């Protein structure tokens, strides 16, 4: 169950990162409130998952989901560049996440 909660926390991290972008430096109220709400939810779920998962594993997976999710949102929603170097970097992050998961008991 901790893994499901951790993945959800990572997804919420993507939501707050995207909302922060939409808030334009916290100058728009709606996206700013969404950012703060999903930050709290994401951190709360991460803390809950850390009750049973090792710190390094939980934090690495959480930040990795956030990084890859933000990367994908940037490309598919915000129209950011998908250069070969950026894609390679994302694949390396995913490789690290898989190895981190496989190495945890």
N, C-alpha and C positions, 0 to 999 in steps of 0.2 A: 504493500500500500504506500510506503514511503516513496517509492519510485514514481508512482502515479502523481502523488502530491508534488514531487519535485518537478516533474514535467509540466504540470499545471502552473507552478510558480515561475518556470522559465517562460511559458507562453504569456503569463501576465507581465513579465518583464518586457517582452516585445510590445505588448499593448501600451505600457506606460512610456516606453521609448518613442513609439510612434506618436502618441498623444503629446509628448513633450515637444516633438518637432512641430506638430500642429498648433501648439500653444504660442508659437513665435516668441520664445523667451518669456513665457508666463504672462504675456500681454492679453491673451484671450481666456476668458473665465472658464468656459465649458471644457476645452481641452486641458486646461490647468487642473481643474477639479478631477477629471478623469485620470490624469497623470498621478496625482496624489493618492487617489483611491487605489489604483492598481499597483502603485509602489507599496502601499501598506499591505495589500493582499499578497503581493509577490514576496515581500520580506517575511510576512507572517507564515506563509506556506513553506518558504525555505527554512525558517527556524523550526517549524514542526517536523519537516523531513530530516533535519539534522539531529533530531532526537535519537534516530536509529541509524542514520547513515554517517560514515566518516566525514569530517569537515572538508578535507581536500577533495574527496569525490563529489560531495553534494555541491560545494561551491563551484567547482570546475564545470560540472554538468549544467548548473544553473546559468553561469555566465556564458557557457558555450551555446546553450539554447538561445539565450538572448542575443548573442553575437550573430549567429546564423539566421535567426528570425529577423533581426533588424536588417541584415544584409539582404534577405529575400524581400522584405517589405520595401527597402530602398530601391531594389531593381524593379519589382513587379508593380508597385503602387506609386512610387515617387519618380520612376523613370531614370534612376541612377545608372551609371555605366556598369556593364558586366564584362569587364576586360578579362582576358585569360589569366592575368596575374591575380586579380581579385578572386576569380573562381578557384584557382589553385589554392590560394590562402584559405578560402572557405572549406575546401576539401581537406586540407591539413587540419583545420579545427575539428571537422567531423571525425577524422581519423583519430585524433586525440580523445574525443569524447567516447568513441567506441572502445579504445584501449583502456580508458579510465573505467568504463562500465565493466569490461571483461576482467579487469584487475581487482575489482572490489568483490568482497564475498557476500 
